[in-house]
Amino acid sequence: MFGLLKGMAVTIRQLPKKKVTLMYPEQEISYPERFRGVHRFIPELCTVCNQCARICPTDCISLSGSRDEKRKLRIETYDINYDICILCNLCTEVCPTEAILMSDKFELASYNRDDFYLDMHWLYHNELEYERLHPDRAIPQTENQKEYERKRSEKPASEA
């Protein structure tokens, strides 16, 4: 009987205190700047050094590139398998050009495993979305990034 009264006393003491629970989908949570969510990727900064794929403990990153007319390496494919990615942040720490960064997005729920294989275009779109939501945290765009974005916006029009 004493245990029951003791438990009720704890409950009653908590009633007047301010509630800390958020109604999640309706109320957005603000995450700190160093929150480790899904990656963001800036293809024009990538030098295809392969350091991110080598340091990844789960081997979930695959990338390939080729030399352009100026004999500079350019990224062609950059894929991350989020089925096995542990969001450890090692790939972002080792990147010399900061082409891959972490965002505050983490909601990737899906019924299909194929949805967890994300390519560089999805990751770049995630970068643009992150910059739109957090303009104070965005890194300044280089001319190469602006050129890449221009080519990406023209591509679907030329295919039609």
C-alpha positions as CSV (number, residue, x, y, z in Angstrom):
1,M,0.0,0.0,0.0
2,F,2.8,2.4,0.8
3,G,4.4,1.8,-2.6
4,L,1.1,2.7,-4.3
5,L,0.9,6.0,-2.4
6,K,4.6,6.8,-3.2
7,G,4.0,6.2,-6.9
8,M,0.8,8.4,-6.8
9,A,2.8,11.2,-5.1
10,V,5.4,11.2,-7.9
11,T,2.6,11.4,-10.5
12,I,0.8,14.2,-8.8
13,R,4.1,16.2,-8.4
14,Q,4.6,16.0,-12.2
15,L,1.1,17.3,-13.2
16,P,1.8,21.0,-12.8
17,K,5.1,20.9,-14.6
18,K,5.5,22.0,-18.2
19,K,5.1,19.2,-20.7
20,V,8.1,18.5,-22.9
21,T,6.4,16.2,-25.4
22,L,6.1,17.5,-29.0
23,M,3.3,16.5,-31.3
24,Y,5.9,15.3,-33.9
25,P,4.5,15.5,-37.4
26,E,2.7,18.8,-36.6
27,Q,5.5,20.4,-34.6
28,E,8.9,20.5,-36.2
29,I,11.9,19.7,-34.0
30,S,14.9,21.9,-34.4
31,Y,18.1,19.9,-34.6
32,P,21.6,21.1,-33.8
33,E,24.0,22.0,-36.6
34,R,26.1,18.9,-36.0
35,F,23.1,16.5,-36.1
36,R,24.0,13.3,-38.1
37,G,21.2,12.7,-40.5
38,V,21.2,11.6,-44.2
39,H,24.1,12.8,-46.3
40,R,24.1,15.8,-48.6
41,F,26.4,15.7,-51.6
42,I,27.9,18.4,-53.8
43,P,29.1,16.7,-57.0
44,E,31.2,19.6,-58.3
45,L,33.4,19.5,-55.2
46,C,34.1,15.8,-55.4
47,T,37.6,14.9,-56.7
48,V,36.9,11.1,-56.8
49,C,39.6,10.5,-54.3
50,N,37.7,7.5,-52.9
51,Q,38.6,8.2,-49.3
52,C,35.0,8.2,-48.2
53,A,34.4,4.7,-49.6
54,R,37.7,3.4,-48.1
55,I,37.0,4.6,-44.6
56,C,33.3,3.5,-44.5
57,P,33.1,0.7,-41.9
58,T,30.0,-0.9,-43.6
59,D,31.2,-0.4,-47.2
60,C,28.0,1.2,-48.2
61,I,29.5,3.9,-50.5
62,S,30.3,3.3,-54.1
63,L,31.6,5.9,-56.5
64,S,33.2,6.1,-59.9
65,G,34.6,8.8,-62.1
66,S,36.5,9.6,-65.2
67,R,38.8,12.2,-66.6
68,D,37.4,15.1,-68.5
69,E,39.0,17.0,-71.5
70,K,41.3,18.8,-69.0
71,R,42.4,15.5,-67.5
72,K,40.6,16.4,-64.3
73,L,38.7,13.6,-62.5
74,R,34.9,14.1,-62.5
75,I,32.4,12.1,-60.5
76,E,30.0,10.0,-62.6
77,T,28.2,7.9,-60.0
78,Y,28.0,8.2,-56.2
79,D,25.7,5.8,-54.5
80,I,25.0,5.1,-50.8
81,N,23.2,2.0,-49.5
82,Y,21.2,3.2,-46.5
83,D,20.2,-0.3,-45.7
84,I,23.6,-0.7,-44.1
85,C,24.8,2.8,-43.5
86,I,25.2,3.6,-39.8
87,L,25.5,7.4,-40.3
88,C,28.8,7.4,-38.4
89,N,30.1,10.6,-40.1
90,L,33.5,9.2,-41.0
91,C,33.0,9.8,-44.7
92,T,32.3,13.5,-44.1
93,E,35.3,13.9,-41.7
94,V,37.8,12.4,-44.3
95,C,36.5,14.3,-47.4
96,P,39.2,16.9,-48.3
97,T,36.9,19.1,-50.3
98,E,33.8,18.8,-48.0
99,A,31.8,17.4,-51.0
100,I,29.8,15.1,-48.6
101,L,28.2,16.5,-45.5
102,M,25.5,15.5,-43.0
103,S,22.0,17.0,-43.0
104,D,19.2,17.0,-40.4
105,K,16.9,14.7,-42.5
106,F,16.5,11.2,-41.1
107,E,13.1,10.0,-42.3
108,L,13.7,7.4,-44.9
109,A,10.9,4.9,-44.0
110,S,9.8,2.7,-46.9
111,Y,8.3,-0.6,-47.6
112,N,10.7,-1.3,-50.4
113,R,14.4,-1.9,-49.9
114,D,15.3,-0.5,-53.3
115,D,14.3,3.0,-51.9
116,F,17.4,2.9,-49.7
117,Y,19.9,3.0,-52.5
118,L,20.3,6.7,-53.1
119,D,22.3,8.2,-55.9
120,M,24.2,11.5,-56.2
121,H,21.3,13.3,-57.7
122,W,19.0,12.5,-54.7
123,L,21.9,13.5,-52.4
124,Y,22.4,16.8,-54.2
125,H,18.7,17.5,-54.1
126,N,19.0,16.9,-50.3
127,E,21.8,19.5,-50.2
128,L,19.6,22.1,-52.0
129,E,16.7,21.3,-49.7
130,Y,19.0,21.7,-46.6
131,E,20.3,25.1,-47.9
132,R,16.7,26.2,-48.5
133,L,15.7,25.3,-44.9
134,H,18.9,26.5,-43.3
135,P,20.2,29.5,-45.2
136,D,22.5,30.5,-42.3
137,R,24.3,27.1,-42.4
138,A,24.7,26.9,-46.2
139,I,28.1,27.0,-47.8
140,P,28.7,29.5,-50.6
141,Q,28.1,28.1,-54.1
142,T,31.1,28.0,-56.4
143,E,30.8,28.6,-60.2
144,N,31.1,24.9,-60.8
145,Q,28.1,24.2,-58.6
146,K,26.1,26.8,-60.4
147,E,27.1,25.3,-63.7
148,Y,26.1,21.8,-62.5
149,E,22.7,23.1,-61.4
150,R,22.2,24.8,-64.7
151,K,23.0,21.5,-66.6
152,R,20.7,19.5,-64.3
153,S,17.8,21.9,-65.0
154,E,18.4,21.8,-68.8
155,K,18.7,18.0,-69.0
156,P,15.1,17.0,-68.8
157,A,14.1,19.6,-71.3
158,S,16.5,18.3,-73.9
159,E,15.4,14.7,-73.4
160,A,11.8,15.5,-74.1
